[in-house]
């Protein structure tokens, strides 16, 4: 029996190597004045960036440039809105990683609004956003968050009372996503590993989610096959175009899956930890991936509440282990072992490196939500997971 489900809208997707060349023509269909958000300098100084800026000038497109060097905060978004509020902007374009895309997504939603963005954040504000926005194009340069396919922009305010919350509306899905894997070729090794583990986590958690459906499960499996084929290769050889293409597909797919199935305990931790500490999102996901899934399996084996989840873990093992004809338990345990090997190979750091202290773990666990996780986890079990990854 097919259970009921809701599937969010998708952007118009342009996927493939060299697709960045068509961006100026796409922009021109919206108008001649845009806000262009990029990361620090890597894209702007790249061959693709130089060619893009030249082509924008040739087409008479005025671009107001913004550098996004960190995860977007309410202050960053509000200041951008104030800066451009009186300009005749037709389109917002983000070319960069997840933070750049989230910043552009939020800016397109908040342009010409008088209230601060914080008023509209889930769990932080009391107002409901009407969904009106400027058209928005997302062009990822990393293979990780899948924000080019989601309806939310993650906004962070770092500190002991900080938060990591979403500005969310069905209309905030980018109008167009231009996914050119060649733009990820210059992505540094450490970012490739961290963002790749974020993508891996999103596909795995969406696949295991209690809110998954036949569409998300099928898409997640295809994305996970690309993770198996491409993640380690892209990490060890950043110029491997085939591997970079596989990871770009996996990241795009992970965004579609998370938007429609939700995520689990790892992203629950990423939200609570990310609001308190200045730590890359992908690092949190990557370093907690093995232990969290190990504990999920242990707790699932204690109960018969969700036998389908253990079958899914076995399916994951069949993808990542080069063995046939084994038992489900063999594949389940082998998948966890694979995650542990990956943690060591990518040299994913302990959380203490970013300032986490043991006496703050209970506070983190109290803030951590796990609403789509395949098994309920007590605060004591959450403490066990995070304390294991301190060092």
C-alpha atoms as one frame of an Amber mdcrd trajectory, in Angstrom:
protein
   0.000   0.000   0.000   1.288   3.474  -0.865   0.976   5.793   2.131  -0.193
   9.394   1.620   2.481  12.028   1.055   3.076  15.634   0.016   5.848  16.496
  -2.427   7.265  20.021  -2.556   7.760  21.934  -5.788  11.142  21.748  -7.510
  13.186  24.456  -9.187  13.735  24.428 -12.919  16.975  22.428 -12.975  19.843
  22.881 -15.425  22.350  20.099 -14.623  25.615  19.329 -16.375  29.196  20.375
 -16.964  29.451  23.794 -18.604  25.905  24.865 -17.703  27.262  28.064 -16.113
  27.733  29.384 -19.662  23.966  29.673 -20.064  23.481  31.702 -16.869  23.703
  35.210 -18.421  20.977  34.323 -20.928  18.773  32.989 -18.160  19.354  36.124
 -16.082  18.450  38.337 -19.030  14.927  36.861 -19.119  14.311  38.384 -15.671
  15.809  41.826 -16.242  18.986  43.883 -16.379  19.663  44.602 -12.690  20.547
  41.851 -10.222  22.119  41.219  -6.846  24.923  38.673  -7.201  26.085  36.885
  -4.051  29.299  34.835  -4.061  31.686  33.272  -1.574  34.927  34.866  -0.455
  36.985  34.929  -3.655  37.428  31.460  -5.188  34.662  31.707  -7.804  35.278
  35.370  -8.637  38.935  34.641  -9.405  38.281  31.414 -11.303  38.185  31.090
 -15.071  34.421  30.469 -14.939  33.926  33.570 -12.790  35.990  35.818 -15.060
  34.080  34.613 -18.121  30.712  35.064 -16.370  31.432  38.665 -15.342  32.561
  39.465 -18.871  29.394  37.941 -20.345  27.196  39.851 -17.898  28.781  43.108
 -19.031  28.365  42.176 -22.692  24.645  41.619 -22.104  24.282  44.917 -20.248
  23.407  43.271 -16.940  24.140  45.448 -13.908  25.195  43.261 -10.969  25.435
  44.524  -7.401  28.061  42.197  -5.897  27.933  40.856  -2.332  30.537  38.634
  -0.677  29.145  36.155   1.862  32.009  34.903   4.029  30.076  33.115   6.787
  26.758  31.481   7.553  24.066  34.171   7.203  22.930  35.842  10.408  19.820
  37.977  10.882  22.050  41.068  10.914  23.659  40.155   7.581  20.277  39.655
   5.894  18.748  42.817   7.371  21.748  44.915   6.335  21.556  43.638   2.761
  17.854  44.452   2.602  18.528  48.002   3.813  21.403  48.388   1.330  19.339
  47.420  -1.723  15.849  48.439  -0.692  15.698  51.460  -3.009  17.233  49.819
  -6.075  15.286  48.464  -9.014  16.393  44.868  -8.496  14.853  42.217 -10.767
  16.617  39.072  -9.581  18.850  37.620  -6.865  21.564  35.147  -7.893  23.731
  33.116  -5.506  26.888  31.378  -6.715  28.581  29.513  -3.890  28.179  26.996
  -1.106  25.185  26.436   1.136  25.693  29.636   3.144  25.801  31.775  -0.001
  22.677  30.122  -1.387  20.820  30.452   1.923  21.801  34.127   2.145  20.486
  34.794  -1.365  17.321  32.834  -0.708  16.641  34.851   2.437  17.482  38.152
   0.723  15.076  37.435  -2.147  12.371  36.699   0.432  13.009  39.793   2.545
  13.536  42.464  -0.131  11.129  45.377   0.254   9.912  44.049   3.633   9.983
  46.408   6.606  10.255  43.814   9.388  13.543  42.152  10.368  14.056  38.598
   9.120  14.167  37.283  12.692  10.435  37.939  13.038   9.775  35.230  10.415
  12.164  32.486  11.558  10.697  29.209  12.778  11.084  28.942  16.520  12.502
  32.461  16.850   9.858  34.804  15.444   6.092  35.082  15.701   5.191  36.258
  12.191   4.223  34.163   9.173   5.942  35.129   5.949   3.493  35.793   3.074
   5.744  33.968   0.596   6.330  36.954  -1.676   9.874  37.257  -3.016  12.108
  38.381  -5.834  12.986  35.682  -8.374  16.013  33.687  -7.215  18.621  31.561
  -9.014  20.910  29.181  -7.095  24.261  28.039  -8.514  26.113  25.699  -6.100
  29.914  25.519  -6.083  30.081  22.759  -3.464  28.384  19.364  -3.335  26.776
  19.297   0.072  23.711  21.072   1.377  21.341  20.706  -1.577  19.983  24.160
  -0.745  19.493  24.729  -4.473  16.417  22.469  -4.218  14.916  23.356  -0.829
  12.319  25.811   0.446  14.209  26.991   3.529  17.112  29.304   4.251  19.066
  28.538   7.414  19.838  31.641   9.478  22.225  31.483  12.455  22.901  33.616
  15.487  25.945  32.172  17.235  26.254  32.184  21.050  25.174  30.444  24.226
  21.618  31.616  23.621  22.044  31.465  19.861  20.007  29.576  17.306  20.073
  28.006  13.879  16.583  28.423  12.412  14.884  28.355   9.043  13.099  30.994
   7.022  10.699  28.673   5.218   7.946  28.857   2.627   6.974  26.755  -0.357
   7.638  29.778  -2.588  11.255  30.042  -1.423  12.349  27.086  -3.537  14.751
  28.659  -6.068  13.092  29.496  -9.348  16.068  28.027 -11.185  18.978  25.842
 -10.084  22.033  25.782 -12.347  24.131  22.815 -11.215  27.486  22.756 -13.012
  29.792  20.126 -11.460  32.854  21.785 -12.967  32.347  24.661 -10.511  33.262
  22.257  -7.681  36.670  21.329  -9.147  38.464  24.014  -7.116  36.723  23.122
  -3.853  39.409  22.517  -1.168  39.886  18.986   0.121  38.606  19.667   3.642
  35.446  21.354   2.320  34.955  18.540  -0.191  35.048  16.019   2.662  32.816
  17.966   5.043  30.237  18.976   2.444  30.255  15.466   1.006  29.530  14.012
   4.430  26.683  16.498   4.852  25.233  15.244   1.567  25.764  11.600   2.653
  24.043  12.342   5.965  21.067  14.025   4.322  20.460  11.162   1.922  20.800
   8.581   4.703  18.562  10.414   7.178  15.923  11.176   4.551  15.931   7.515
   3.471  15.495   6.348   7.085  13.025   9.082   8.024   9.649   8.087   9.427
   8.248  10.693   7.033   9.797   9.176   3.897   7.731   8.039   0.941   8.262
   5.940  -2.170   9.535   8.902  -4.173  12.053  10.081  -1.576  13.234   6.534
  -0.900  13.836   5.879  -4.597  15.640   9.206  -5.069  17.740   8.732  -1.922
  18.905   5.312  -3.108  20.063   6.790  -6.424  21.895   9.566  -4.592  23.530
   7.059  -2.228  24.785   4.997  -5.160  26.563   8.119  -6.389  27.981   8.666
  -2.901  29.471   5.150  -3.012  30.919   5.748  -6.484  32.097   9.340  -6.060
  32.614  10.588  -2.489  36.018   9.095  -1.738  37.193   9.685  -5.311  36.300
  13.396  -5.205  38.038  13.709  -1.831  41.277  12.030  -2.939  41.359  13.612
  -6.417  39.541  16.909  -6.635  40.081  17.133 -10.399  38.129  13.919 -11.083
  35.289  15.423 -13.143  33.263  12.199 -13.169  33.389  11.965  -9.372  32.559
  15.662  -8.991  29.566  15.160 -11.286  28.346  12.236  -9.208  28.628  14.277
  -6.016  26.799  17.250  -7.536  23.956  14.919  -8.486  23.962  13.400  -4.991
  23.852  16.844  -3.352  20.980  18.043  -5.535  19.124  14.810  -4.795  19.774
  15.148  -1.065  18.110  18.572  -1.090  15.025  17.180  -2.811  14.882  14.288
  -0.341  15.316  16.327   2.825  12.700  18.828   1.682  10.150  16.049   1.367
  11.112  13.515   4.039  12.845  15.478   6.783  16.026  14.553   8.637  17.036
  12.836  11.869  19.209  13.037  14.940  22.410  14.174  13.198  20.793  17.290
  11.790  19.071  17.801  15.115  22.525  18.064  16.657  23.740  20.224  13.764
  21.012  22.735  14.575  21.593  22.888  18.330  25.405  22.844  18.097  25.477
  25.231  15.138  23.512  27.828  17.064  25.972  27.800  19.955  29.333  27.402
  18.235  31.029  28.656  15.086  31.500  25.244  13.502  31.051  24.192   9.860
  27.746  22.395   9.352  29.347  19.601   7.352  31.883  18.920  10.104  29.108
  18.375  12.658  27.269  16.006  10.330  30.380  14.137   9.270  31.853  13.599
  12.708  28.508  12.396  14.159  27.513  10.192  11.203  28.999   6.873  12.324
  28.156   7.070  16.025  24.607   8.304  15.486  23.790   5.483  13.081  25.459
   2.952  15.346  23.197   4.069  18.205  20.122   4.135  15.952  20.771   0.507
  15.020  21.349  -0.508  18.622  18.115   1.100  19.783  16.146  -0.328  16.833
  17.365  -3.819  17.696  16.005  -3.409  21.231  12.442  -2.927  19.981  10.113
  -4.186  17.263   8.507  -0.765  16.745  10.145  -0.063  13.366  11.448  -3.260
  11.687  11.334  -1.503   8.299  14.176   0.785   9.439  16.488  -2.168  10.067
  15.648  -3.479   6.603  16.610  -0.067   5.240  19.924  -0.211   7.095  20.528
  -3.588   5.455  19.803  -2.007   2.065  22.380   0.683   2.831  24.927  -2.000
   3.618  24.247  -3.702   0.309  25.111  -0.456  -1.494  28.350   0.242   0.365
  29.743  -3.265   0.866  31.114  -5.247  -2.043  29.560  -8.490  -0.820  26.556
 -10.544  -1.919  24.503 -13.277  -0.310  25.049 -12.159   3.291  22.576 -11.771
   6.166  20.816  -8.507   7.010  22.843  -8.217  10.213  26.051  -8.533   8.202
  25.041  -5.649   5.945  23.803  -3.499   8.841  26.988  -3.921  10.872  29.107
  -3.535   7.753  27.473  -0.204   6.942  28.361   1.140  10.392  31.929  -0.119
   9.966  32.086   1.654   6.592  31.042   4.943   8.235  33.740   4.534  10.890
  36.394   3.941   8.213  35.219   7.045   6.364  35.425   9.131   9.556  39.061
   8.102   9.939  39.926   8.506   6.243  38.498  12.031   6.116  40.152  12.872
   9.450  36.917  14.334  10.764  37.734  16.234  13.963  36.247  15.928  17.408
  33.854  18.660  18.480  36.071  19.885  21.297  38.293  21.429  18.626  35.517
  23.988  18.050  35.027  24.878  21.690  32.466  22.342  22.922  32.863  21.562
  26.601  31.669  18.488  28.443  29.684  20.548  30.960  27.614  22.014  28.091
  26.541  18.714  26.536  23.332  18.390  28.544  22.259  21.854  27.370  22.942
  20.819  23.758  20.961  17.591  24.162  18.025  19.500  25.633  17.916  21.697
  22.511  18.247  18.818  20.033  15.134  17.792  18.071  14.853  14.363  16.421
  11.315  14.355  15.065  11.974  12.289  11.904  14.520   9.862  13.341  13.662
   6.167  12.772  13.751   5.480  16.525  13.124   7.548  19.633  16.289   8.492
  21.521  16.344   9.570  25.159  18.384  12.525  26.366  20.781  10.018  27.951
  21.344   8.363  24.564  21.837  11.748  22.877  24.455  12.517  25.519  26.174
   9.225  24.705  26.382  10.099  21.009  27.795  13.580  21.379  30.211  12.759
  24.210  31.730  10.041  22.030  32.699  12.655  19.420  34.197  15.304  21.675
  37.828  14.248  21.128
